[in-house]
Amino acid sequence: MSNNTFVEPLPLSHVENGLAGERAQFLLNTWMENRGVMIRDSRMTKLSPWLLLTLPSAKQGDVPKITFAGNQTTFRRFFPHALDPDAPKPATSFLPQVYRKGVADAYQTAFRGEPWLDIQRTGNRLGAGVPDMTLQRLLVRFETRSGIVRIFCLMELLEIHERRDLSDHTRHPLYSRQKSDWHPAYQAAALPNSGHGANIW
């Protein structure tokens, strides 16, 4: 990764070959099989806790507004109050400008309908109290048959790095990489009313 940026694009072949994990592979395969059209699919509902959805447009150099954030997303984890009814709007204002600017260009690619995969080393760009992390991000553009368009963002936390300037080391324990327990085949058969079945549109 270059010293000038904290975002490094990765080839989509990483996703197709399973190197980016099962969730990313399933999301991209769904996009490819349905040609970017979202249809009712219980497996996508089961994936929704890990998805962040945004509007399909944004100002140049900024990220789009969030319309949905699953309860397993890194956004919910590190900015838990951003989507509270009394929180400042938009929710993305909780993300420091230096971070938003650095990750914005990928959204312009996704707006045009091209999937995007990258890896990020955040350093201190997410602000005090948020750890230095390595994140993997997949962006895909979906449209419903009724014409509603959303950008689906799947952000995977790969590693949390120790950082000396964290004021509270107890808030974010080190992430240990584990084998994924998510797989569409058995997630689709999970019991209903698990708390993750929200309407992501």
ZISUL-V810128 format. One record per backbone hydrogen bond with DSSP energy under -1.0 kcal/mol. NH is the residue of the N-H (numbers start at 0). CO is the residue of the C=O. If there is no record, write none. Layout:
BEGIN
nh->NH co->CO
nh->NH co->CO
END
This chain:
BEGIN
nh->7 co->118
nh->9 co->116
nh->13 co->10
nh->15 co->11
nh->16 co->12
nh->17 co->14
nh->18 co->13
nh->19 co->13
nh->20 co->17
nh->24 co->20
nh->25 co->21
nh->26 co->22
nh->27 co->23
nh->28 co->24
nh->29 co->25
nh->30 co->26
nh->31 co->27
nh->32 co->28
nh->33 co->29
nh->35 co->30
nh->36 co->33
nh->37 co->142
nh->44 co->40
nh->45 co->41
nh->46 co->42
nh->47 co->43
nh->49 co->46
nh->50 co->47
nh->51 co->152
nh->52 co->67
nh->53 co->150
nh->54 co->64
nh->61 co->58
nh->66 co->52
nh->67 co->52
nh->69 co->50
nh->71 co->48
nh->72 co->69
nh->76 co->72
nh->77 co->73
nh->78 co->74
nh->81 co->78
nh->83 co->80
nh->86 co->83
nh->92 co->89
nh->93 co->90
nh->94 co->91
nh->99 co->95
nh->100 co->96
nh->101 co->97
nh->102 co->98
nh->106 co->103
nh->107 co->103
nh->108 co->104
nh->109 co->105
nh->110 co->106
nh->111 co->107
nh->112 co->109
nh->113 co->108
nh->115 co->138
nh->117 co->136
nh->118 co->7
nh->119 co->134
nh->120 co->5
nh->121 co->132
nh->124 co->121
nh->126 co->123
nh->129 co->126
nh->133 co->158
nh->134 co->119
nh->135 co->155
nh->136 co->117
nh->137 co->153
nh->138 co->115
nh->139 co->151
nh->141 co->149
nh->142 co->35
nh->143 co->147
nh->146 co->143
nh->149 co->141
nh->150 co->53
nh->151 co->139
nh->152 co->51
nh->153 co->137
nh->155 co->135
nh->157 co->133
nh->158 co->133
nh->160 co->131
nh->165 co->162
nh->186 co->182
nh->187 co->183
nh->189 co->186
END
